[in-house]
């Protein structure tokens, strides 16, 4: 549907730098708004957490 959302985030990133593999933990929270248009959606979102302090993104996708 369409509306405001709050989500918890947690994942592991893998960085490949100069033939070296490094794993990095990420965690935080996001707050945003999902606007649905048929099978498509658009989500502007604000994120806070570790290791980043603040971030913003815009997601576009298909709903199943």
N, C-alpha and C positions, 0 to 999 in steps of 0.2 A: 503494500500500500504506500500511501503518501503520508508524510508526517515527520516530526522531530524524533531523533533517536540518540541514545547514549550507549556506548559500547566499551567494553574492556578489551585491550589488545595485548597480545604476547606472542613472540615468535623468535626464531633464531635466524640471523643473516650469515651467509657464507661469503667471505671476501677472498678473491683470488688476486693477489698482488705479487708481481715479480716471482712467479712460480711458487709462492707460499700460500697455503690455505689458512685462513683465520676465521674462527666462529665468534659471533658477537650476539649477546642476548639483548632483546628489545622488549619494553613493556610500557604501558601507558593507558590512556583513556581518550576516547573520541566523542565529540558532540557535533551533530549535524542535522541536515534536513534532506529527506528523500522525496523527490518529485517523480511520480510514475506517469509515463505516457504510453499506454498500451503495453507492449512487451519491453519497452526501454525504460531506463531510469537515469536520473542525474542526482548526484549527492555532493554538495559542498560540505566540507567537514573541517573542524579545528581539532588538533591533537596536542596532547601534553604528555610527558613521560620521560623515560630514560632510554637512550642516552641523549635524545633531543630534549630541549626545553619546551619548544613551541613549534608547531607546524600547521600548515593548511593545505588542503588538497581538494581536487574536484574529480570525482569518479563518474564514469558513464558506462552503462552496461546493459545486458539483456536479462530479463526476468524469466524464470522457467516455472 
